[in-house]
């Protein structure tokens, strides 16, 4: 802070640079210079998913698309993004597939032990606390964005959990790259105390909005309806992207169609060896083993 020789104190105050409001673009020139010198900055990670959830009168409906992407490539057209947490709790996962499966599996195992120790059903807030604590500990490096839903003794609950460990409790929630398109459906048509069929319809419509308006989301619609009495996992509830043409003869590719750049040698195990087959084990480098094998066949 700088002071001027003036009797007016308010006029004498000049705020320092860090005290001024508004945006600060000082790092733009620095980043441009560093980029020109060859430094590559990490790009923001894209979740590539649409997951949603909504509370209705007596339960929760969770929804997810089924497209799994690897960059710009569709890796799996019909994967499962709604994960089991407890008999009365399920969780939709967006982000890194390995992280979402590992985190939800770890929490499901911990809750199973907790139920065995306490002889009580798991509560949704318990799963929420465990998920938040784990994600916060890793400061966002575990890329799991979750929509957690379930029904316990306190009624239906729905939470969204962000990768850094923060969470929200709302009557409807969306996450993933298609979340904005899905949120538009909820903000337009959500109402209190919906029936189960109304909740299923609006969740399915929100997932379709993500499928048709987000390149990272696609394929089919999965739903999971959780009530106090039962859980209905509706796999491929809707298939809006059915293939219009399938070749009747199938596809046959002759050997050598794909160029072989490198040959990988796998260790033979009991699962890969034929039953009652005598195998000669040869020590050495892969090239030596291949040469020895060719010599044995020639002999």
Secondary structure, DSSP 8 states (H G I E B T S, - for coil): -B--S-S-HHHH-B--GGG--S---HHHHHHHHHHHTT------------EEEEEETTEEEEEEE--EEETTEEEESS---EEEEETTEEEEEEE-HHHHHHHHHHHHHHHHHHHHHH-S---HHHHHHHHHHHHHHTTT-S-EEEEEEEEETTEEEEEEE-TTS-EEE-SEEEESTTHHHHHHHHHHH--SS--HHHHHHHHHHHHHHHHHH-TT--S-EEEEEEESS-EEEEEEEE-TT--S---TT-----TTSS-----------TTTS-TT-------S-HHHHHHHHHHHHH-
